[in-house]
Amino acid sequence: MGSPDTVAVEARPRCPVEEQIPLTTITSIDQKDDGISALCRLLHSVSENLRYKSHRSDQLDDLLLVRPGDWSPQYMDLSEAVLAARLALDVSLDDQATMYEVLDHIGSSLRARFDLRRDQHDLKNALLIRRFLIPLIPYEHSYKCTQLIAFADELLAQFECLGNKDVDILNRVISTRNLVMKLTGDSDEDKHRRLVDLGTAFRTRYKQSGEPGDLTAALKYFDLALEALPSDCPYESSYLNSLGNALYDRFIRLGEIDDLARAKACLRRAVALTDEGHTEAHTWMNNLGNVLHASFKRLGERADLDEALQLHRQVSRDTPDGHPELPARMSDLGRVLQAGFEHYNDTQYLDEAIAAHERAVALTSDEHPDRAAWLNGLGSVLYSRFMLTRKIEDLKSSIQHRSHAIELTPNADLEKATRLCDLGSAFRALFTAERQPSDLKRAIENQQRAVDTTPDGLPDKPTFLYNLGITFRTCYGHDQSREHFEAAITYLREAALQSSRSDASIRLQSAVSCVELLAENTQHPVSVESMLEAHGRVIRMLPEVAWFGYDIDRRYQESARLGSLISDSVAAAIRHERLDLAVQWLEEGRSIIWTQIISLRAPLDDLNVQHPHLAHEFWDISRKLQAAVSSRIDVKVDESLPMQEADLHRQLVVQYDHIVTEA
């Protein structure tokens, strides 16, 4: 059996920074700071004292009390300081703690100056100092965790602030933060902060690589951080914001309404817990606005849109010029204003949206990692103005901005497929305006890439398939070829059959477009079975479109809108002498809203025998939903549920759907 020291060495976790950095790699920095320069000179003096006099300068402790932000500009060189520290460490083990503190002070000062001036040399040298210092510190020393945390933070800053999209940097961040967690005891008062840091690293890598496992890990660590949080902790709002953003990411990825509802609840709570003067208040308000915008796009409830508009207007109004988040906030405002224009048909929203997007683009250079998003947003709103005015200049400008956005978008970016699809739609519109076949070719190329690079089951796949089907339908309208007719039918049918987690309205529109194309086709005869199958797809989707989770007003509106679709399908069945289908479809249409409850009442006794807990939960939720609906029966069509009541209603429906699936 080895000595305790030997065992400790063998059992220690592996450090991501195992090798010391050669001193010759610490470069000179022609940047300015009297304080750092003075610290360098004093550190050299201290090393000389340690070498020849075996004591340290009392001035060192005084200088370490000076905060990095208090120092004023002057030129400095770090290599001499690090060399002096190394000499001091070699000479006097008793003064190692002081040398750790000195080097940490220099690294933290460089990081603070980077945050202020965004000079990459400061961040580079701060990282070099951490890599030099970390291997010198024993694992049992409290400074080990401190330096690992600082090292990971500075790596993440390098990735985020400098636009460096090298996933290897994120891998090092995660490995470093994993090591920090191994060195953190269950009773450590900083455990919750370190859990959030690790979750943030996983979420950042997910945003870059799209790996679902990273998002799952991020959600796990955010949940654990909230569980480990002491009561009345000031970090609760921050952690709720992190969890809400990750839940929103998963909603975008998988389309689960439950994730959207939970994201909204977390972000509402984060905003409610935050004082107006808090430094992050506007960030969290902006995040809540983005989730409300997504909720409006999915559920169509006006109250979500109005609240999102209010939040984004306030955030953009309160953000000063020069703020690093101003371009992002202007772009987010522009997207919500564009949704306001499309919903209210008020051109003032459109004008404001264009101005917001133009400002976001003007505030960033081509090197900015988010410039592609701002360009795509500007292209989108110009396309909306083209659809209103039919001015070809707007359409061509939209294509130009969207093409530039795609050039700047890495292939691994989760948004690339969406941008390709949107560009294809713009080229299709250009063909309709100018009748140049080359534009249709470009439309198909871009939308085909969007379809091919998107796995089945993702929420956006039906949208990409639908748009490609519509482009082939446009081609068929141009040349009446069987090839284009069959391609259009294939993609529209495939879009309608995609996962039920995706937006039901786009899948229904795909099914309806398929029926319309079959009906208008005179060149290529199709079978009666094909026609009735297409109508059957429409009927089967109606319960999803008049979803239980919508408020009662929305369901009534959807039912009225779908009445003509039911009539068309019934008429087609009668026309083709399929009276059995006509009766079946008519009955399904009449019972659209309550079809799930009616279909499950009969076997409830069997459910109660086999899964009594599910039967109890089912009836409990059903009673709550029926009570909610009954209490709102007399509501006028132009009113909507209060937001918290509507959110609770949707959460009940999500639980209801889960029980139905499990049963």
C-alpha positions as CSV (number, residue, x, y, z in Angstrom):
1,M,0.0,0.0,0.0
2,G,1.4,3.4,-1.0
3,S,1.9,6.4,1.1
4,P,-1.0,8.9,1.7
5,D,0.7,11.3,-0.7
6,T,1.0,8.7,-3.4
7,V,-2.6,7.6,-3.1
8,A,-3.7,11.3,-3.3
9,V,-1.8,11.8,-6.5
10,E,-3.2,8.6,-8.1
11,A,-6.8,9.4,-7.1
12,R,-6.8,13.1,-8.1
13,P,-9.2,14.1,-11.0
14,R,-7.5,14.8,-14.3
15,C,-7.0,18.6,-14.8
16,P,-7.7,20.0,-18.3
17,V,-4.6,22.2,-17.8
18,E,-2.0,19.6,-16.8
19,E,1.1,21.1,-18.4
20,Q,2.7,24.4,-17.4
21,I,3.0,27.1,-20.0
22,P,6.6,27.9,-21.0
23,L,7.5,31.3,-19.7
24,T,8.6,32.3,-23.2
25,T,5.0,32.1,-24.4
26,I,3.8,34.9,-22.1
27,T,3.9,37.8,-24.5
28,S,4.3,41.5,-24.1
29,I,1.1,43.5,-24.2
30,D,1.3,47.0,-25.5
31,Q,-1.7,48.1,-23.5
32,K,-2.0,50.6,-20.7
33,D,-2.3,50.2,-17.0
34,D,-0.2,52.0,-14.4
35,G,-1.4,49.6,-11.7
36,I,-0.5,46.4,-13.5
37,S,2.9,47.9,-14.6
38,A,3.5,48.8,-11.0
39,L,2.5,45.3,-9.8
40,C,5.0,43.8,-12.3
41,R,7.8,46.0,-11.0
42,L,6.9,45.3,-7.4
43,L,6.6,41.5,-8.0
44,H,10.2,41.6,-9.4
45,S,11.3,43.4,-6.3
46,V,9.5,40.8,-4.1
47,S,11.3,37.9,-5.9
48,E,14.6,39.6,-5.3
49,N,13.7,40.0,-1.6
50,L,12.7,36.4,-1.4
51,R,15.9,35.3,-3.1
52,Y,18.4,37.3,-1.0
53,K,16.6,38.4,2.2
54,S,14.1,35.5,2.8
55,H,11.2,37.9,3.5
56,R,8.6,39.6,1.3
57,S,7.8,43.2,0.9
58,D,5.0,44.6,3.0
59,Q,4.1,46.8,0.0
60,L,2.8,43.7,-1.8
61,D,-0.2,43.3,0.6
62,D,-1.1,46.9,0.1
63,L,-1.1,46.7,-3.6
64,L,-3.3,43.6,-3.6
65,L,-6.0,45.6,-1.9
66,V,-6.3,47.8,-5.0
67,R,-9.2,46.7,-7.3
68,P,-8.3,46.2,-10.9
69,G,-11.0,48.6,-12.0
70,D,-9.3,51.4,-10.1
71,W,-6.1,51.4,-12.2
72,S,-5.4,53.9,-14.9
73,P,-3.9,53.3,-18.4
74,Q,-0.1,52.8,-19.0
75,Y,2.1,50.4,-20.9
76,M,3.1,47.2,-19.3
77,D,4.8,43.8,-19.9
78,L,3.7,40.6,-18.2
79,S,6.6,38.3,-19.0
80,E,8.9,39.9,-16.3
81,A,6.1,39.6,-13.7
82,V,5.5,35.9,-14.4
83,L,9.2,35.2,-14.4
84,A,9.6,36.9,-11.0
85,A,6.7,34.9,-9.6
86,R,8.3,31.7,-10.9
87,L,11.5,32.7,-9.1
88,A,9.7,33.5,-6.0
89,L,7.9,30.1,-6.0
90,D,11.2,28.3,-6.5
91,V,12.8,30.1,-3.6
92,S,10.2,30.2,-0.8
93,L,7.5,27.6,-0.3
94,D,6.2,29.6,2.6
95,D,5.2,32.4,0.2
96,Q,3.5,30.3,-2.4
97,A,0.0,31.6,-1.3
98,T,1.1,35.1,-1.8
99,M,2.5,34.4,-5.3
100,Y,-0.8,32.6,-6.2
101,E,-2.6,35.7,-5.1
102,V,-0.3,38.0,-7.1
103,L,-0.7,36.0,-10.3
104,D,-4.5,35.8,-9.8
105,H,-4.6,39.5,-9.3
106,I,-2.8,40.1,-12.6
107,G,-5.1,37.6,-14.5
108,S,-8.2,39.1,-12.9
109,S,-7.0,42.6,-13.8
110,L,-6.5,41.7,-17.4
111,R,-10.0,40.1,-17.5
112,A,-11.5,43.2,-16.0
113,R,-9.8,45.4,-18.6
114,F,-10.9,43.0,-21.4
115,D,-14.5,43.4,-20.2
116,L,-14.1,47.2,-20.4
117,R,-12.2,47.5,-23.6
118,R,-12.7,44.2,-25.5
119,D,-9.0,43.9,-26.5
120,Q,-8.3,40.3,-27.3
121,H,-4.7,40.5,-26.1
122,D,-5.9,41.1,-22.5
123,L,-8.0,37.9,-22.6
124,K,-5.3,35.9,-24.3
125,N,-2.8,36.8,-21.6
126,A,-5.2,36.3,-18.8
127,L,-5.7,32.7,-20.1
128,L,-2.0,32.2,-20.3
129,I,-1.5,33.2,-16.7
130,R,-4.2,30.7,-15.6
131,R,-2.6,27.9,-17.6
132,F,0.7,28.8,-16.0
133,L,-0.7,29.0,-12.5
134,I,-3.2,26.1,-12.3
135,P,-0.7,23.2,-12.5
136,L,1.4,24.7,-9.7
137,I,-1.5,24.6,-7.2
138,P,-2.1,21.3,-5.2
139,Y,-5.6,19.8,-5.6
140,E,-6.3,20.1,-1.9
141,H,-5.6,23.9,-2.0
142,S,-8.7,26.1,-2.0
143,Y,-7.1,28.2,-4.8
144,K,-7.3,25.3,-7.2
145,C,-11.1,25.7,-7.6
146,T,-10.8,29.4,-7.8
147,Q,-8.3,29.3,-10.7
148,L,-10.2,26.6,-12.5
149,I,-13.4,28.7,-12.3
150,A,-11.6,31.7,-13.6
151,F,-10.0,29.8,-16.4
152,A,-13.3,28.4,-17.6
153,D,-15.0,31.8,-17.4
154,E,-12.2,33.3,-19.5
155,L,-12.4,30.5,-22.1
156,L,-16.2,31.1,-22.3
157,A,-15.6,34.8,-22.8
158,Q,-13.1,34.0,-25.6
159,F,-15.8,31.9,-27.3
160,E,-18.7,34.3,-26.8
161,C,-17.2,37.7,-27.0
162,L,-14.7,37.2,-29.7
163,G,-17.0,35.2,-32.0
164,N,-14.7,32.2,-31.8
165,K,-16.9,29.2,-32.9
166,D,-14.3,26.5,-32.1
167,V,-16.3,23.8,-30.2
168,D,-13.0,22.6,-28.8
169,I,-13.0,25.7,-26.6
170,L,-16.4,24.7,-25.2
171,N,-15.2,21.2,-24.7
172,R,-12.4,22.6,-22.5
173,V,-14.9,24.8,-20.6
174,I,-17.1,21.8,-19.9
175,S,-14.2,19.5,-18.8
176,T,-12.9,22.3,-16.5
177,R,-16.3,22.9,-14.9
178,N,-16.8,19.2,-14.5
179,L,-13.6,19.1,-12.6
180,V,-14.7,22.0,-10.5
181,M,-17.9,20.0,-9.6
182,K,-15.7,17.0,-8.6
183,L,-13.8,19.2,-6.3
184,T,-17.0,20.7,-4.8
185,G,-18.5,19.1,-1.7
186,D,-22.2,18.7,-1.2
187,S,-22.1,21.2,1.7
188,D,-20.2,23.8,-0.3
189,E,-22.0,27.1,-0.2
190,D,-21.1,27.7,-3.8
191,K,-22.4,24.4,-5.2
192,H,-25.5,26.0,-6.7
193,R,-23.4,28.6,-8.6
194,R,-21.1,25.9,-10.0
195,L,-24.0,23.8,-11.1
196,V,-25.4,26.7,-13.1
197,D,-22.0,27.4,-14.6
198,L,-21.8,23.8,-15.8
199,G,-25.3,24.0,-17.2
200,T,-24.5,27.2,-19.0
201,A,-21.5,25.6,-20.7
202,F,-23.6,22.6,-21.9
203,R,-26.3,25.0,-23.2
204,T,-23.7,27.1,-25.0
205,R,-22.3,24.0,-26.7
206,Y,-25.8,22.9,-27.6
207,K,-26.4,26.2,-29.3
208,Q,-23.3,25.6,-31.4
209,S,-23.5,21.9,-32.2
210,G,-27.2,21.1,-31.8
211,E,-26.4,17.9,-29.8
212,P,-29.6,17.1,-27.8
213,G,-27.6,15.5,-25.0
214,D,-26.0,18.8,-24.2
215,L,-29.5,20.4,-23.8
216,T,-30.6,17.6,-21.6
217,A,-27.5,18.0,-19.4
218,A,-28.0,21.8,-19.2
219,L,-31.6,21.3,-18.0
220,K,-30.5,18.8,-15.4
221,Y,-27.9,21.1,-13.9
222,F,-30.2,24.1,-13.9
223,D,-32.8,22.0,-12.0
224,L,-30.2,20.8,-9.5
225,A,-29.0,24.4,-9.0
226,L,-32.5,25.5,-8.1
227,E,-32.9,22.5,-5.7
228,A,-29.6,23.4,-4.0
229,L,-30.5,27.1,-3.7
230,P,-30.9,28.4,-0.1
231,S,-34.2,30.1,0.6
232,D,-34.4,33.8,-0.2
233,C,-31.2,33.6,-2.3
234,P,-30.7,36.6,-4.6
235,Y,-29.6,34.2,-7.4
236,E,-33.1,32.6,-7.8
237,S,-34.2,35.0,-10.6
238,S,-31.0,34.4,-12.5
239,Y,-31.3,30.6,-12.3
240,L,-34.9,30.7,-13.3
241,N,-33.9,32.8,-16.3
242,S,-31.3,30.1,-17.2
243,L,-33.8,27.3,-16.8
244,G,-36.5,29.2,-18.8
245,N,-34.1,29.8,-21.7
246,A,-33.1,26.1,-21.8
247,L,-36.7,25.0,-21.8
248,Y,-37.4,27.4,-24.6
249,D,-34.5,25.9,-26.5
250,R,-36.1,22.5,-26.1
251,F,-39.5,23.8,-27.2
252,I,-37.8,25.1,-30.4
253,R,-36.1,21.7,-30.9
254,L,-39.0,19.4,-30.1
255,G,-42.1,21.5,-30.2
256,E,-43.5,20.3,-26.9
257,I,-46.1,22.8,-25.5
258,D,-45.3,21.7,-22.0
259,D,-41.8,23.1,-22.4
260,L,-43.2,26.4,-23.7
261,A,-45.5,26.7,-20.8
262,R,-42.8,25.9,-18.3
263,A,-40.4,28.4,-20.0
264,K,-43.0,31.1,-19.7
265,A,-43.6,30.4,-16.1
266,C,-39.9,30.4,-15.2
267,L,-39.2,33.7,-17.0
268,R,-42.3,35.4,-15.5
269,R,-41.1,34.4,-12.1
270,A,-37.6,35.6,-12.8
271,V,-38.9,39.0,-14.0
272,A,-41.3,39.3,-11.0
273,L,-38.4,38.6,-8.5
274,T,-36.1,41.2,-10.1
275,D,-36.0,44.9,-9.1
276,E,-36.3,47.4,-11.9
277,G,-32.8,48.7,-11.3
278,H,-31.2,45.2,-11.4
279,T,-28.4,45.0,-14.0
280,E,-30.0,42.0,-15.6
281,A,-33.7,43.1,-15.4
282,H,-33.9,44.1,-19.1
283,T,-32.2,40.9,-20.2
284,W,-34.7,38.8,-18.5
285,M,-37.6,40.9,-19.7
286,N,-36.2,40.5,-23.3
287,N,-36.1,36.8,-22.8
288,L,-39.7,36.7,-21.6
289,G,-40.7,38.7,-24.6
290,N,-39.1,36.2,-26.9
291,V,-40.9,33.3,-25.3
292,L,-44.2,35.2,-25.5
293,H,-43.6,35.9,-29.2
294,A,-43.0,32.1,-29.7
295,S,-46.2,31.3,-27.8
296,F,-48.2,33.7,-30.0
297,K,-46.7,32.1,-33.1
298,R,-47.7,28.7,-31.9
299,L,-51.0,29.3,-30.2
300,G,-52.1,32.6,-31.9
301,E,-53.3,34.3,-28.7
302,R,-53.3,38.0,-29.0
303,A,-52.5,38.7,-25.3
304,D,-49.1,37.0,-25.8
305,L,-48.3,39.3,-28.7
306,D,-49.4,42.4,-26.9
307,E,-47.3,41.6,-23.8
308,A,-44.3,40.7,-26.0
309,L,-44.6,44.1,-27.8
310,Q,-44.8,45.9,-24.5
311,L,-41.8,44.2,-23.0
312,H,-39.6,44.6,-26.1
313,R,-40.5,48.3,-26.5
314,Q,-39.6,49.0,-22.9
315,V,-36.3,47.1,-23.1
316,S,-35.2,48.8,-26.4
317,R,-36.2,52.2,-25.0
318,D,-34.2,51.7,-21.8
319,T,-31.1,50.3,-23.5
320,P,-28.5,53.0,-24.0
321,D,-26.4,53.5,-27.2
322,G,-23.2,51.5,-27.1
323,H,-24.7,48.8,-24.9
324,P,-23.4,45.4,-26.2
325,E,-26.9,43.9,-26.2
326,L,-28.5,46.7,-28.2
327,P,-28.2,45.1,-31.7
328,A,-29.8,41.8,-30.4
329,R,-32.6,43.7,-28.6
330,M,-33.4,45.8,-31.7
331,S,-33.6,42.6,-33.8
332,D,-35.9,41.0,-31.2
333,L,-38.1,44.1,-31.2
334,G,-38.1,44.1,-35.0
335,R,-39.4,40.5,-35.1
336,V,-42.2,41.1,-32.7
337,L,-43.2,44.3,-34.5
338,Q,-43.3,42.3,-37.7
339,A,-45.7,39.8,-36.0
340,G,-47.7,42.8,-34.9
341,F,-48.0,44.0,-38.5
342,E,-49.0,40.6,-39.8
343,H,-51.7,40.2,-37.0
344,Y,-53.1,43.8,-36.9
345,N,-52.4,44.8,-40.5
346,D,-51.1,48.1,-39.2
347,T,-48.3,49.5,-41.4
348,Q,-46.9,51.5,-38.5
349,Y,-45.7,48.2,-37.0
350,L,-44.0,47.4,-40.3
351,D,-42.2,50.7,-40.6
352,E,-41.0,50.4,-37.0
353,A,-39.9,46.8,-37.6
354,I,-37.8,47.8,-40.6
355,A,-36.2,50.6,-38.7
356,A,-35.3,48.3,-35.8
357,H,-33.8,45.6,-38.0
358,E,-31.8,48.2,-40.0
359,R,-30.4,49.6,-36.7
360,A,-29.4,46.1,-35.6
361,V,-27.5,45.5,-38.8
362,A,-25.9,49.0,-38.8
363,L,-24.5,48.4,-35.3
364,T,-22.6,45.2,-36.2
365,S,-19.7,44.3,-38.5
366,D,-19.4,41.2,-40.7
367,E,-17.1,39.7,-38.0
368,H,-19.9,39.8,-35.4
369,P,-21.1,36.2,-34.7
370,D,-24.8,37.3,-34.7
371,R,-24.7,39.5,-37.8
372,A,-26.2,36.7,-39.9
373,A,-29.3,36.7,-37.7
374,W,-29.7,40.4,-37.9
375,L,-29.4,40.3,-41.8
376,N,-31.9,37.5,-42.0
377,G,-34.3,39.5,-39.8
378,L,-34.0,42.5,-42.1
379,G,-34.5,40.3,-45.1
380,S,-37.6,38.9,-43.6
381,V,-39.3,42.2,-42.8
382,L,-38.4,43.6,-46.3
383,Y,-40.2,40.5,-47.7
384,S,-43.2,41.4,-45.6
385,R,-43.2,44.9,-47.1
386,F,-42.9,43.4,-50.6
387,M,-46.0,41.3,-49.9
388,L,-47.9,44.4,-49.0
389,T,-46.6,46.9,-51.7
390,R,-45.4,44.5,-54.4
391,K,-42.3,46.7,-55.0
392,I,-39.7,44.5,-56.6
393,E,-36.9,46.5,-55.0
394,D,-37.9,45.3,-51.5
395,L,-38.0,41.6,-52.7
396,K,-34.5,41.9,-54.3
397,S,-33.2,43.6,-51.2
398,S,-34.7,40.8,-49.1
399,I,-32.9,38.2,-51.2
400,Q,-29.6,40.1,-51.0
401,H,-29.7,40.3,-47.2
402,R,-30.9,36.7,-46.8
403,S,-28.2,35.4,-49.2
404,H,-25.5,37.3,-47.2
405,A,-26.9,35.9,-44.0
406,I,-26.6,32.3,-45.3
407,E,-23.0,33.0,-46.3
408,L,-22.2,34.0,-42.8
409,T,-24.1,31.1,-41.2
410,P,-21.9,28.0,-40.3
411,N,-23.3,24.7,-41.5
412,A,-23.7,23.5,-37.9
413,D,-25.9,26.4,-37.0
414,L,-29.4,25.2,-36.2
415,E,-30.9,28.3,-38.0
416,K,-29.3,27.6,-41.3
417,A,-32.1,25.3,-42.6
418,T,-34.7,28.0,-41.7
419,R,-32.7,30.6,-43.5
420,L,-32.3,28.4,-46.6
421,C,-36.1,27.8,-46.7
422,D,-36.9,31.5,-46.4
423,L,-34.5,32.4,-49.1
424,G,-36.1,29.8,-51.3
425,S,-39.6,31.3,-50.7
426,A,-38.2,34.7,-51.7
427,F,-36.8,33.3,-55.0
428,R,-40.2,31.7,-55.6
429,A,-41.8,35.1,-55.2
430,L,-39.3,36.6,-57.6
431,F,-40.2,34.0,-60.2
432,T,-43.8,34.9,-59.8
433,A,-43.0,38.5,-60.4
434,E,-40.5,38.2,-63.3
435,R,-41.1,34.7,-64.7
436,Q,-37.4,33.8,-64.8
437,P,-37.0,29.9,-64.6
438,S,-33.6,30.3,-63.0
439,D,-35.3,31.8,-59.9
440,L,-37.4,28.7,-59.5
441,K,-34.3,26.6,-59.8
442,R,-32.6,28.6,-56.9
443,A,-35.8,28.3,-54.9
444,I,-35.8,24.5,-55.2
445,E,-32.0,24.2,-54.5
446,N,-32.3,26.2,-51.2
447,Q,-35.4,24.5,-50.0
448,Q,-34.2,21.1,-50.9
449,R,-31.1,21.8,-48.8
450,A,-33.3,22.8,-45.9
451,V,-35.3,19.5,-46.1
452,D,-32.2,17.3,-46.6
453,T,-30.3,18.7,-43.6
454,T,-33.3,18.5,-41.1
455,P,-34.0,15.2,-39.4
456,D,-37.6,13.9,-39.3
457,G,-39.4,14.7,-36.1
458,L,-38.0,18.2,-35.6
459,P,-40.8,20.8,-35.4
460,D,-39.6,22.8,-38.5
461,K,-39.5,19.8,-40.8
462,P,-43.2,20.2,-41.9
463,T,-42.6,23.9,-42.8
464,F,-39.6,23.0,-45.0
465,L,-41.5,20.2,-46.7
466,Y,-44.6,22.4,-47.2
467,N,-42.6,25.2,-48.8
468,L,-40.7,22.8,-51.1
469,G,-44.1,21.3,-52.1
470,I,-45.5,24.7,-52.8
471,T,-42.4,25.6,-55.0
472,F,-42.9,22.4,-57.0
473,R,-46.6,23.3,-57.3
474,T,-45.5,26.6,-58.7
475,C,-43.3,24.7,-61.2
476,Y,-46.2,22.5,-62.2
477,G,-48.3,25.6,-62.8
478,H,-45.6,26.9,-65.1
479,D,-44.9,23.8,-67.2
480,Q,-47.7,21.2,-66.3
481,S,-45.1,18.4,-66.1
482,R,-45.9,15.1,-64.4
483,E,-42.5,15.3,-62.6
484,H,-43.3,18.5,-60.9
485,F,-46.9,17.5,-60.1
486,E,-45.8,14.3,-58.4
487,A,-43.0,16.0,-56.5
488,A,-45.5,18.6,-55.2
489,I,-47.9,15.9,-54.1
490,T,-45.1,13.9,-52.4
491,Y,-43.7,16.8,-50.4
492,L,-47.1,18.1,-49.4
493,R,-48.3,14.7,-48.3
494,E,-45.0,14.1,-46.3
495,A,-45.4,17.5,-44.6
496,A,-49.0,16.6,-43.5
497,L,-47.8,13.3,-42.0
498,Q,-45.0,14.7,-39.9
499,S,-44.8,14.4,-36.1
500,S,-47.8,15.7,-34.1
501,R,-45.4,17.7,-32.0
502,S,-45.0,20.2,-34.8
503,D,-47.4,23.0,-35.6
504,A,-50.7,21.5,-36.6
505,S,-51.7,24.5,-38.7
506,I,-48.8,24.0,-41.2
507,R,-49.5,20.3,-41.4
508,L,-53.2,21.0,-42.0
509,Q,-52.3,23.6,-44.7
510,S,-50.1,21.0,-46.4
511,A,-53.0,18.5,-46.4
512,V,-55.4,21.1,-47.8
513,S,-52.9,22.2,-50.5
514,C,-52.5,18.5,-51.5
515,V,-56.3,18.3,-51.9
516,E,-56.4,21.5,-53.9
517,L,-53.7,20.4,-56.2
518,L,-55.3,17.0,-56.8
519,A,-58.6,18.8,-57.6
520,E,-57.2,21.3,-60.0
521,N,-55.1,18.8,-61.8
522,T,-56.4,18.1,-65.3
523,Q,-53.3,16.8,-67.0
524,H,-52.4,13.7,-64.9
525,P,-55.4,11.6,-63.7
526,V,-55.3,10.3,-60.2
527,S,-57.3,7.5,-58.5
528,V,-60.4,8.0,-56.4
529,E,-58.5,6.3,-53.5
530,S,-55.8,9.0,-53.7
531,M,-58.3,11.8,-53.6
532,L,-60.3,10.4,-50.7
533,E,-57.0,9.6,-48.8
534,A,-56.1,13.3,-49.1
535,H,-59.5,14.4,-47.8
536,G,-59.1,11.8,-45.0
537,R,-55.8,13.4,-43.9
538,V,-57.6,16.8,-43.5
539,I,-60.4,15.3,-41.4
540,R,-58.0,13.4,-39.1
541,M,-56.1,16.6,-38.3
542,L,-59.1,18.7,-37.3
543,P,-59.0,17.8,-33.6
544,E,-55.4,19.0,-33.4
545,V,-56.2,22.3,-35.1
546,A,-59.1,23.0,-32.7
547,W,-56.8,21.8,-29.9
548,F,-58.1,21.4,-26.4
549,G,-55.3,23.7,-25.1
550,Y,-56.6,26.7,-27.0
551,D,-59.0,29.0,-25.1
552,I,-62.7,28.5,-25.9
553,D,-62.8,31.5,-28.2
554,R,-60.0,30.2,-30.3
555,R,-61.5,26.8,-30.6
556,Y,-64.8,28.3,-31.7
557,Q,-63.0,30.4,-34.3
558,E,-61.1,27.4,-35.6
559,S,-64.2,25.3,-35.7
560,A,-66.0,27.9,-37.8
561,R,-63.0,28.2,-40.1
562,L,-62.8,24.5,-40.7
563,G,-66.5,24.1,-41.4
564,S,-65.9,24.5,-45.1
565,L,-63.1,21.9,-45.1
566,I,-65.5,19.4,-43.5
567,S,-68.2,20.2,-46.1
568,D,-65.7,19.8,-49.0
569,S,-64.5,16.4,-47.8
570,V,-68.1,15.2,-47.2
571,A,-69.1,16.4,-50.7
572,A,-66.1,14.6,-52.2
573,A,-67.1,11.3,-50.5
574,I,-70.7,11.6,-51.7
575,R,-69.5,12.5,-55.3
576,H,-67.4,9.3,-55.4
577,E,-70.3,7.3,-53.9
578,R,-68.6,6.6,-50.5
579,L,-71.6,7.4,-48.3
580,D,-70.0,5.6,-45.4
581,L,-67.1,8.0,-45.4
582,A,-69.4,10.9,-45.8
583,V,-71.4,10.0,-42.7
584,Q,-68.2,9.2,-40.7
585,W,-66.5,12.5,-41.6
586,L,-69.7,14.5,-40.9
587,E,-70.0,13.0,-37.4
588,E,-66.3,13.6,-36.7
589,G,-66.7,17.3,-37.7
590,R,-69.6,17.8,-35.5
591,S,-67.9,16.4,-32.4
592,I,-64.5,18.1,-33.1
593,I,-64.0,19.8,-29.7
594,W,-65.0,17.0,-27.4
595,T,-64.0,14.0,-29.4
596,Q,-61.2,13.0,-27.1
597,I,-63.4,12.9,-24.0
598,I,-66.2,11.1,-25.7
599,S,-63.9,8.5,-27.2
600,L,-62.4,7.7,-23.8
601,R,-65.5,7.6,-21.6
602,A,-66.5,4.1,-22.7
603,P,-63.2,2.3,-21.7
604,L,-62.8,4.3,-18.5
605,D,-63.8,1.3,-16.3
606,D,-61.0,-0.8,-17.9
607,L,-58.6,2.0,-17.3
608,N,-59.6,2.2,-13.7
609,V,-58.9,-1.5,-13.2
610,Q,-55.6,-1.5,-14.9
611,H,-54.2,1.9,-14.0
612,P,-56.3,3.4,-11.2
613,H,-53.9,6.3,-10.7
614,L,-54.3,7.3,-14.3
615,A,-58.1,7.1,-14.2
616,H,-58.1,9.3,-11.1
617,E,-55.8,11.9,-12.7
618,F,-57.8,11.8,-15.9
619,W,-61.1,12.6,-14.3
620,D,-59.5,15.2,-12.0
621,I,-58.1,17.1,-15.0
622,S,-61.2,16.6,-17.1
623,R,-63.3,18.2,-14.3
624,K,-61.0,21.1,-14.0
625,L,-61.0,21.7,-17.8
626,Q,-64.8,21.4,-18.0
627,A,-65.2,23.8,-15.1
628,A,-62.8,26.3,-16.9
629,V,-64.8,26.0,-20.1
630,S,-68.2,26.3,-18.5
631,S,-67.1,29.4,-16.6
632,R,-66.1,31.1,-19.9
633,I,-69.1,30.0,-22.1
634,D,-70.6,33.5,-22.0
635,V,-67.3,35.3,-22.8
636,K,-67.5,37.7,-25.9
637,V,-65.5,36.6,-28.9
638,D,-63.1,39.6,-28.7
639,E,-62.1,38.9,-25.1
640,S,-59.4,36.4,-24.0
641,L,-58.5,34.6,-20.8
642,P,-56.2,36.4,-18.3
643,M,-52.6,35.3,-19.1
644,Q,-52.0,33.2,-15.9
645,E,-55.4,31.5,-16.3
646,A,-54.7,30.7,-19.9
647,D,-51.3,29.3,-19.1
648,L,-52.8,27.1,-16.4
649,H,-55.4,25.9,-18.8
650,R,-52.8,24.8,-21.3
651,Q,-50.7,23.1,-18.6
652,L,-53.8,21.1,-17.7
653,V,-54.3,20.1,-21.3
654,V,-50.7,19.0,-21.6
655,Q,-51.2,16.8,-18.5
656,Y,-54.4,15.5,-20.1
657,D,-52.7,14.6,-23.4
658,H,-49.9,12.8,-21.5
659,I,-52.4,10.7,-19.6
660,V,-54.3,9.9,-22.9
661,T,-51.0,8.8,-24.5
662,E,-49.9,6.7,-21.5
663,A,-53.3,5.0,-21.2
